[in-house]
Amino acid sequence: MTEEPRLSAREMIERLEPALSRARRVRAVASLLSGLSGTAFMIALWGGEPGPLPGRTQAMFALLTVICLAWAGYGGWLLVRRVPLFATDRVIAAWIALAASLATTAALATMAARRGTGLAPVLGVGGLFVAAALVLTVLAHTRRAALLRRARELRRTHPASRTHTSGN
């Protein structure tokens, strides 16, 4: 009668994936580096202008800088966190992508409408980006829900393994 020690749901998950896979580490580093380099590029462009810029242009520079900082923050968070518990990383990345695509599409559509230039191409391309980001957001939430459902099943199956999962 060999009885295996009962592990908590968190310990089971950590044994399955104790650290970021190589592919996720590469994506995290790519996100961090591209966000930081995009931020540096936007600040260099913004600060390198010889004269004062119109308010809308400054708003676009600020928007793009914030988007780059969000991706850099995401990459840094993922590298520090090391364990993407219950696909939280996918949900966060999907929401960043959706917010960025919505914000840039809205800003570019506003600029195109004010100038009287082609609004249809802006809305068409922006709509494609928004739709893709929306699909990724739904898929990320679906994956996270499936993992959380499985964790609840494991807790019901092994009542001694109940632990606090800190909301992840």
Buried (B, 14 or more C-beta within 10 A) or exposed (E): EEEEEEBBBBEBBBEEEEEBEEEBBEBBBEBBEBBBEBBEEBEEEBEEEEEEEEEEEEBBBEBBBBBBBBBBBBBBBBBEBEBBBBBBBBBBBBBBBBBBBBBBBBBBBBBBEEEEEEBEEBBEEBEEBBEEBBEBBEBBBEBBEEBBEEBEEBBEEBEEBEEEBEEB
